[in-house]
């Protein structure tokens, strides 16, 4: 049987591959930012589902989840949310009238 934290690590590896495959490590438009946010949300839901189904068996597993695994996804989510705010405040044209 797999260790619980390796199950969560597989989710994170899948997350990293998806971000790479979508080419949204450095998003340049609003569509890419929305893709990144959605990928982060789906990954967090997958992690939540694993935890609710008994992925956490020990204190070490819980520490690993909350100190290394979850912050990895949340960091990306915060980054994409910050970029989204920047894009929302960006002027629509370069010309000022």
N, C-alpha and C positions, 0 to 999 in steps of 0.2 A: 504494500500500500504506500502511496506517495505521502511524503510529509506535507502537512497543511501549508506551510509557507512556500513550498515549491509549487503548489497549485496556484497560489496567488502570484508567484513569480512568473508563471507561465502567462497569466493574464497581462502582467506588466510587459513581458517580452512581446506579446501580441500587440499591445498598445504601441510600443516603440516601433514595431514593424509597420503598423498601420499609419502612424505619423510620417514615417520615412516614405512609404509607398505613395501616400497622398501628396507628398512634397510640400508639407505645411509646417516644416520646422521654422522657417522664416516667412510667414504669410505676407503677401503683398497686396491682397484685396479683401474685401468684406466677406466674399464667399468662402475663401480659405479660412478665415477666422471663424466663421460659423461652423465649418467642417471640424476644425480643431476643438471647438467648444463641445460639439456633439460627440466626438470621439471620446473626450474626457468624461462627459456625462455617462455614456454607455459603459465605459471602463469602471467608473465608480459604482455603477449599478451592479455590474458583474462581481466586483469585489464585495459589495454589500450582500449579494445573494450567497456567495461562498461563506461569508461570516455567519449569516443566518442559518446556513445548513451545517454548521459545526466545523468550519475550517479551523477555528481557534481551539486548540486542545490544551495549550499550556500558556504560561505567562511569557515564555520566550517567543512563542508564535505571535502573541498580542503585541509585544514590544517590536518585533520585526515588522508587523503590519503597520503600526501607527508611527514608527520612527523612520522607516525606509520606504516601504511600498506605497502607502497612501500619499505621503508628501510628494512623491515623484509625479503622480497624476495631478494632484492639487496645484503644484507649481506650474505645470503646463496650463491648467485651467485659469489660474490667476493671470498668467501671461496673456492668454487669448482674450480674457475679459478686459485687461488693461488696453490691449490693442484695439478692441472693439470701441472702447470709450474714445480713444484717439481718433478713430475713423469717423465716429459720430460727430465729433466737434470740428472735423476738418472742413474747410470751406469747399463749396462745390466747384468753384472756378478760381483760376489764378488771377483773374482781373477783378479789381475792386472799383465799383462805380460810385 
